[in-house]
Amino acid sequence: MRTQTIAGTLPARDHLPVGTAGRPVLDVVIPVYNEEKDLEPCVLRLHDHLSRTFPYGFRITVADNASTDRTPEVATALAEKLPEVRSVRLEQKGRGRALRTVWSHSDAPVLAYMDVDLSTDLNALLPLVAPLISGHSDLAIGSRLARSSRVVRGPKREFVSRAYNLILRGSLAARFSDAQCGFKAIRGDVAERLLPMVEDTGWFFDTEMLVLAERAGLRIHEVPVDWVDDPDSTVHIVRTATDDLKGVWRVGRALATGSLPLDRLARPFGDDPRDRQLAGVPGGLARQLLGFCAVGALSTLFYLALYSAFRLGMGSQLANAAALLVSAVANTAANRRLTFGVRGRDRAVRHQAQGLVVFGIGLALTSGSLAALGAATGQAAHSTELAVLIVANLAATVVRFLLFRLWVFPDTSLSRGTR
């Protein structure tokens, strides 16, 4: 997976400037391959719709994916005829490649794309891009699976679409409803950061883009659409499905290993200037507490199981130290990723070293409790030892959370509320 992107986090969302002379607010890309028949009616219909209904400047970009028919000539003629239309020629196929190329070089603050068959009702276009213009959302997608959507298509495509989205929900924990609808938009500042992370150049491109955006905490707006299937579609369902499943595996593996710097897509909270100046209030405390408690509960069970196993062959102090050491390494790694959102290998060794210092404090608390128990009762029962250790671990947990938040992972715990 690619990891090159721009340093820093995204700024807070603002309403886009709409009065810049000569600069369109919206750039609609139509990726095509051998569409000499449908291209001209599509562009003319879209141009007429935008001229009548869209209140801002717009551009229509035809992205030709190495067509071998008359598609380039048709696109060039349309660009000469209509000032708002331009044509871009790519010598390699791939819808994702076409979108990334055009979006990366566009000067429009809102970027969209739609399929050349115009299966989606164009009345959904303004609701699609309005949340991006206003600053409410980062990406927007048309959904054929929303309750209020009206869709006409065959049972085979219906089954494939629903099965694919169920796979995304089950394997990548995706919460958006329709990954495959060819009707999407993204803010230009988000595309600048997000597109370098998207590796696919074909049909899986927009699914990968949506999954990474959602995992990074960006806001995805969904618009119910009216959609009529194109019976002449040239999409090869089996090959596309196979490529999509390979993409799901690749993205899932990258997310599991933390190889993507998704923290660079983080947004500050809100657009109120007061939200950006809360210098004394840590950000994300509730979410971090929930994550820390979940990791802590599992770590405690893991620790107690290890202690019980080690206790069979060694003394209580040695068993406690060994169990606490193993569980501390696992606890630091889990909190690093799940609670404080630190991904990748950067400073991983340093974090583990600091975690061992925190472990030493926990060891002192638990070992001291066991020593005090032994001094008070002599030979305590195993159940009594476990009860004392649970209470000591609760105290050590509070200390561990404070040290993790303020010392081990201070950047992630504070940046969400102060940037």
Secondary structure, DSSP 8 states (H G I E B T S, - for coil): ------SS------------TT--SEEEEEEESS-TTTHHHHHHHHHHHHHHH--S-EEEEEEEES-SSSHHHHHHHHHHH-TTEEEEEESS--HHHHHHHHHHH---SEEEEE-TT--B-GGGHHHHHHHHHHTS-SEEEEESSSTT-EEE--HHHHHHHHHHHHHHHHHH----S-S--SEEEEEHHHHHHHGGG----STTHHHHHHHHHHHTT--EEEEE-EEE--TT----HHHHHHHHHHHHHHHHHHHHHT-S-GGGG---S-S-GGGG--TTS-SSHHHHHHHHHHHHHHHHHHHHHHHHHHHTTS-HHHHHHHHHHHHHHHHHHHIIIIIS---SSTTHHHHHHHHHHHHHHHHHHHHHHHHHHHHHHSS--HHHHHHHHHHHHHHHHHHHHHHIIIIISHHHHHHHHH-
